[in-house]
C-alpha cells in the first residue's frame, strides 16, 4: 500500500491564527464538511458542534442529508463563536474545508476563504455509476482529474490524505472520517483530550478504541506533514490499465455487515450477485463481473470490496 500524501507548502501560521481567534472569541469560525452519503459527514459535524458547544460557544449547524442522499452529495455547515447569526456559510468565507471524498472537496473549494482557508481532503474517489463510459478496467470516466499539486493555488494550507487507507490499516475503513477529524483538530484550539472524549460519545461503543487510534493517526500525520517540505505528488486518479489488459476481479463480501438491502443485486449491471438462503449477498456469476465497482459504491453498509488484479498478477492468481 502506498503512504498517504500531502499537497502543499503548509503555512503553520494560518492554522495558529485560527486557534488564536477561537480562543480569544474574536471571530466566528466557519467549518464546512462535505462528502458522499454514507461516509459519516454528519457525524464529523456533530462532533465538532458538540465540542464547540461544550466550550461555551454559540453553535449553528446546517446540513443536507437523509436516506434520499445515500450515495449523493452531502454537506454540513458548522459555525461557532461568541455570537453566530446565520447557520450557513457564505461562499468565500469558509475557514476550514473538510472533504471525505476528492471530487466533493474540489466542488466546494470556491467556498474556502481565499489566501487563508485550510483544506483537509481524503483522496478517496467515489465515482458515480453514470461516470463510467465503459465498465471494463481502463475505460475513461467522467471524474475530476485535478491533482493535489493543481489545488495548491486555491488554498492557504492544504493536505490530501489517504484517510481511507489509514483506516483500512486499522481494520475498519469506516473510521476514515475520524482520521479527518484528527486532521481537523490540528487547526482548532481545543484540547486533544476534549476531542477524544467527544469522539468516544458519537461512535459505537465497540469501535471506540479503533476510532480513537484513527483520530490520533490523522492528527499525527498532519503534524508531521507541517514539519517537512512536501514532495509534489502524482495525480490522485491513477493511470488505469488498458481496457483489453489481462485482469482478474475478486469480490470481498463481509457477511457481518450485509443488511440484506438487495441494492447490490438489483443494481449490478452484469447480474453477478444474489442473496443466499440467509439473505446475504454473494457472487452468483463471478465470470461475468467486470470490476465496475457499482456494487461497492452503492452498498450503504460498506460490505463489499472489489479487488482488480492486472496483468501478470492476474495470470499468477488465476493459475493457483
C-alpha positions as CSV (number, residue, x, y, z in Angstrom):
1,X,0.0,0.0,0.0
2,X,1.2,3.5,-0.7
3,X,1.6,6.0,2.0
4,X,-0.8,8.9,2.5
5,X,0.1,12.1,0.7
6,X,0.2,15.8,1.4
7,X,-0.2,18.6,-1.2
8,X,1.1,22.0,-0.1
9,X,3.8,24.0,1.4
10,X,1.9,24.2,4.7
11,X,1.5,27.6,6.3
12,X,1.5,26.8,10.1
13,X,0.8,30.4,10.9
14,X,-2.5,30.0,9.1
15,X,-3.8,27.3,11.5
16,X,-2.3,29.0,14.5
17,X,-4.2,32.2,13.7
18,X,-7.4,30.3,13.6
19,X,-6.7,28.8,17.0
20,X,-5.8,32.2,18.5
21,X,-9.0,33.8,17.1
22,X,-11.0,30.9,18.5
23,X,-9.5,31.2,22.0
24,X,-9.9,34.9,22.1
25,X,-13.5,34.8,20.8
26,X,-12.7,37.4,18.2
27,X,-14.4,35.8,15.3
28,X,-16.9,33.2,14.1
29,X,-15.3,30.1,12.9
30,X,-16.7,28.6,9.8
31,X,-16.1,24.9,9.1
32,X,-17.6,23.1,6.1
33,X,-17.7,19.3,6.0
34,X,-18.5,17.6,2.7
35,X,-18.6,14.2,1.2
36,X,-20.8,11.4,-0.1
37,X,-23.8,9.9,1.6
38,X,-22.7,7.0,3.9
39,X,-19.2,8.4,4.6
40,X,-20.1,9.9,8.0
41,X,-20.2,13.6,7.1
42,X,-22.9,14.3,9.7
43,X,-21.0,12.5,12.5
44,X,-18.0,14.7,11.9
45,X,-20.1,17.9,12.0
46,X,-21.9,16.7,15.2
47,X,-18.6,16.0,17.0
48,X,-17.3,19.5,16.1
49,X,-20.6,21.2,17.1
50,X,-20.8,19.3,20.4
51,X,-17.2,20.1,21.2
52,X,-17.7,23.8,20.5
53,X,-20.9,24.0,22.5
54,X,-19.2,22.3,25.4
55,X,-16.6,25.1,25.4
56,X,-19.3,27.7,25.7
57,X,-19.5,28.8,22.1
58,X,-22.8,29.5,20.3
59,X,-23.2,27.0,17.6
60,X,-25.3,26.9,14.5
61,X,-25.4,24.0,12.1
62,X,-27.0,23.4,8.7
63,X,-26.9,20.3,6.7
64,X,-28.3,18.3,3.8
65,X,-28.6,14.6,4.5
66,X,-31.0,11.7,4.8
67,X,-31.9,8.5,3.1
68,X,-32.5,10.4,-0.2
69,X,-28.9,11.5,-0.1
70,X,-27.4,8.0,0.2
71,X,-24.6,7.9,-2.4
72,X,-25.2,11.5,-3.3
73,X,-23.6,14.8,-2.2
74,X,-23.8,15.6,1.5
75,X,-22.6,18.7,3.2
76,X,-22.8,20.3,6.7
77,X,-22.1,23.9,7.7
78,X,-20.8,24.3,11.3
79,X,-20.4,27.9,12.6
80,X,-19.4,28.7,16.2
81,X,-18.2,31.7,18.1
82,X,-19.4,34.1,20.8
83,X,-22.3,35.1,18.7
84,X,-23.5,33.4,15.5
85,X,-26.3,34.9,13.4
86,X,-26.7,32.5,10.5
87,X,-26.4,28.7,10.1
88,X,-25.0,28.8,6.6
89,X,-21.6,30.0,5.4
90,X,-21.4,32.4,2.5
91,X,-19.2,31.5,-0.5
92,X,-15.6,32.5,0.2
93,X,-16.0,32.6,4.0
94,X,-15.1,29.0,5.0
95,X,-12.1,28.9,7.3
96,X,-11.7,25.1,7.1
97,X,-13.0,22.8,4.5
98,X,-13.0,19.1,5.4
99,X,-13.8,16.7,2.5
100,X,-14.3,13.0,2.8
101,X,-14.2,12.5,-1.0
102,X,-11.8,14.0,-3.5
103,X,-14.3,15.4,-6.1
104,X,-16.6,16.7,-3.4
105,X,-13.7,18.6,-1.9
106,X,-12.9,20.2,-5.3
107,X,-16.6,21.0,-5.8
108,X,-16.7,23.1,-2.6
109,X,-13.3,24.9,-3.0
110,X,-14.9,28.2,-4.0
111,X,-16.4,28.4,-0.5
112,X,-12.9,28.4,1.1
113,X,-11.6,31.8,2.3
114,X,-9.0,33.0,-0.3
115,X,-5.4,33.1,1.0
116,X,-6.1,31.7,4.5
117,X,-8.5,28.8,4.1
118,X,-7.4,25.4,5.3
119,X,-8.2,22.3,3.2
120,X,-8.2,18.7,4.5
121,X,-9.3,16.1,1.9
122,X,-9.4,12.4,1.7
123,X,-8.1,11.1,-1.7
124,X,-10.9,8.6,-1.7
125,X,-12.7,8.5,-5.0
126,X,-16.3,7.5,-5.2
127,X,-17.1,7.6,-8.9
128,X,-20.8,7.7,-9.7
129,X,-22.0,4.8,-11.9
130,X,-23.1,7.3,-14.6
131,X,-19.4,8.4,-14.9
132,X,-18.5,5.0,-16.3
133,X,-18.4,5.2,-20.1
134,X,-17.4,1.5,-20.2
135,X,-17.5,-0.9,-17.3
136,X,-14.2,-2.7,-18.1
137,X,-11.0,-1.7,-16.3
138,X,-9.1,1.1,-18.1
139,X,-12.1,2.7,-19.7
140,X,-12.3,6.5,-19.4
141,X,-14.6,8.1,-16.9
142,X,-16.2,11.5,-16.3
143,X,-14.4,12.2,-13.0
144,X,-12.2,15.1,-11.8
145,X,-8.6,14.6,-12.9
146,X,-7.1,17.5,-10.9
147,X,-4.0,16.6,-9.0
148,X,-3.1,17.7,-5.4
149,X,-0.4,19.9,-6.9
150,X,-3.0,21.7,-9.0
151,X,-5.1,22.5,-6.0
152,X,-2.3,24.4,-4.2
153,X,-3.1,27.7,-5.9
154,X,-6.5,27.7,-4.4
155,X,-5.8,27.2,-0.7
156,X,-3.8,28.8,2.1
157,X,-2.9,25.4,3.5
158,X,-4.0,22.1,2.2
159,X,-3.5,18.4,2.8
160,X,-4.6,15.4,0.7
161,X,-4.7,12.4,3.0
162,X,-5.4,8.9,2.1
163,X,-7.5,8.6,5.2
164,X,-9.4,5.6,3.9
165,X,-6.2,3.6,3.6
166,X,-5.1,4.7,7.0
167,X,-8.4,3.5,8.4
168,X,-8.1,0.2,6.5
169,X,-4.8,-0.4,8.1
170,X,-6.5,-0.2,11.5
171,X,-9.0,-2.8,10.3
172,X,-12.0,-0.5,9.9
173,X,-12.3,1.7,6.8
174,X,-15.4,3.3,8.3
175,X,-13.0,5.2,10.6
176,X,-11.8,7.3,7.7
177,X,-14.0,10.2,8.8
178,X,-12.4,10.1,12.2
179,X,-8.9,10.3,10.6
180,X,-10.1,13.5,9.0
181,X,-11.4,14.7,12.4
182,X,-7.9,14.2,13.7
183,X,-6.6,16.3,10.9
184,X,-9.2,19.0,11.6
185,X,-8.2,19.1,15.3
186,X,-4.8,20.4,14.4
187,X,-6.4,23.6,13.1
188,X,-8.5,24.4,16.1
189,X,-7.6,25.3,19.6
190,X,-9.4,22.6,21.6
191,X,-7.5,20.2,23.8
192,X,-6.8,16.7,22.4
193,X,-8.4,15.1,25.4
194,X,-11.7,17.0,24.8
195,X,-11.7,15.9,21.1
196,X,-11.2,12.3,22.1
197,X,-13.9,12.4,24.8
198,X,-16.4,13.8,22.3
199,X,-15.4,11.3,19.6
200,X,-16.0,8.5,22.0
201,X,-19.6,9.7,22.6
202,X,-20.5,9.6,19.0
203,X,-19.0,6.3,17.7
204,X,-20.4,2.9,18.5
205,X,-19.1,1.7,21.9
206,X,-17.3,-1.3,20.5
207,X,-15.4,0.8,18.0
208,X,-14.1,3.4,20.4
209,X,-10.5,2.1,20.5
210,X,-10.1,1.9,16.8
211,X,-11.7,5.3,16.3
212,X,-9.5,7.0,18.9
213,X,-6.5,5.5,17.2
214,X,-7.7,6.7,13.8
215,X,-8.1,10.2,15.3
216,X,-4.6,10.2,16.7
217,X,-3.1,9.0,13.4
218,X,-4.9,11.7,11.5
219,X,-3.7,14.4,13.9
220,X,-0.1,13.0,13.9
221,X,0.0,12.8,10.2
222,X,-0.8,16.5,9.7
223,X,1.6,17.5,12.5
224,X,4.4,15.6,10.7
225,X,3.4,17.0,7.3
226,X,3.8,20.5,8.6
227,X,7.4,19.8,9.7
228,X,8.5,18.6,6.4
229,X,8.6,20.2,2.9
230,X,6.2,18.1,0.9
231,X,7.0,16.5,-2.4
232,X,4.6,17.2,-5.3
233,X,2.7,14.1,-6.0
234,X,1.3,12.3,-9.0
235,X,-2.4,12.6,-9.9
236,X,-4.9,11.2,-7.4
237,X,-6.5,9.5,-10.4
238,X,-4.1,6.7,-11.1
239,X,-3.4,5.7,-14.7
240,X,-5.6,2.6,-15.3
241,X,-4.6,-0.4,-17.2
242,X,-5.7,-0.7,-20.8
243,X,-9.2,-1.9,-21.2
244,X,-8.1,-5.1,-23.0
245,X,-5.4,-6.0,-20.5
246,X,-5.5,-9.3,-18.6
247,X,-7.2,-8.8,-15.3
248,X,-9.0,-10.7,-12.6
249,X,-11.8,-9.5,-10.4
250,X,-12.3,-10.6,-6.8
251,X,-15.3,-9.5,-4.7
252,X,-14.9,-9.5,-1.0
253,X,-18.2,-9.5,0.9
254,X,-18.4,-9.1,4.6
255,X,-21.5,-11.1,5.8
256,X,-21.5,-9.4,9.2
257,X,-22.0,-6.0,7.5
258,X,-24.5,-7.0,4.9
259,X,-28.0,-5.9,5.9
260,X,-29.9,-7.7,3.0
261,X,-31.0,-4.5,1.4
262,X,-30.7,-6.1,-2.1
263,X,-29.3,-2.8,-3.6
264,X,-26.2,-4.5,-5.0
265,X,-28.2,-7.3,-6.5
266,X,-30.7,-5.0,-8.2
267,X,-28.1,-2.5,-9.4
268,X,-25.4,-4.9,-10.7
269,X,-25.2,-4.2,-14.5
270,X,-24.0,-7.7,-15.2
271,X,-26.3,-9.5,-12.8
272,X,-23.4,-11.2,-10.9
273,X,-24.9,-11.1,-7.4
274,X,-27.7,-12.7,-5.5
275,X,-28.9,-13.1,-1.9
276,X,-28.3,-16.5,-0.5
277,X,-30.6,-18.5,1.8
278,X,-29.6,-16.3,4.7
279,X,-30.3,-13.2,2.6
280,X,-26.6,-12.3,2.5
281,X,-25.2,-11.0,-0.8
282,X,-22.9,-13.4,-2.6
283,X,-21.4,-13.7,-6.1
284,X,-23.6,-15.9,-8.3
285,X,-21.7,-15.5,-11.6
286,X,-18.0,-14.4,-11.0
287,X,-17.1,-14.9,-14.6
288,X,-19.4,-12.0,-15.6
289,X,-18.0,-9.5,-13.2
290,X,-16.1,-6.6,-14.9
291,X,-15.0,-4.9,-11.7
292,X,-17.1,-1.8,-12.4
293,X,-17.5,-1.2,-8.6
294,X,-21.1,-0.2,-8.8
295,X,-21.9,-2.6,-6.0
296,X,-19.1,-1.3,-3.9
297,X,-20.1,2.3,-4.4
298,X,-23.8,1.8,-3.7
299,X,-23.6,-0.5,-0.7
300,X,-24.8,1.6,2.2
301,X,-23.0,-0.7,4.7
302,X,-19.6,-0.9,3.1
303,X,-20.0,-4.7,3.0
304,X,-18.5,-5.1,-0.5
305,X,-15.0,-4.5,-1.7
306,X,-13.8,-5.0,-5.3
307,X,-10.3,-6.1,-6.0
308,X,-8.9,-6.0,-9.5
309,X,-5.6,-7.6,-10.3
310,X,-4.0,-6.6,-13.6
311,X,-1.5,-8.3,-16.0
312,X,0.9,-10.8,-14.6
313,X,-0.6,-10.6,-11.1
314,X,-4.0,-11.7,-12.5
315,X,-2.4,-14.5,-14.5
316,X,-0.5,-15.9,-11.5
317,X,-3.6,-15.6,-9.3
318,X,-5.7,-17.4,-11.9
319,X,-3.2,-20.2,-12.1
320,X,-3.4,-21.1,-8.4
